[in-house]
Amino acid sequence: MLIEGYPPEVEARMKALYESLNEKDRRRYAAIEADKLGHGGQTYIVELLGCDYKTLRRGLDELDHPPDLPPGRIRKKGGPPVLS
């Protein structure tokens, strides 16, 4: 890791927020955090949040190329229902 990490209290809040999100929002949150940190950010965020590099890369791709979904939908029509 080549970057200076966030203070422990910020890391704790980031982890709590990450755990409260649905899978799509987790990917995008991890991606935006890694993106704003620049070089070394992906490794730091993967280790901090405990997500997979594939998850992070998919989130980055979704930020660059958002899926075409109707407003209020988190999955394409016909996918499995989201259980709360």
Buried (B, 14 or more C-beta within 10 A) or exposed (E): EEEEBBEEEEBEEBEEEBEEEEEBBBBBBBBBBBBEBEEBBBBBBBEBBEBEEEBBBBBBEBEEEEEEEEEEEEBEEEEEEEEE
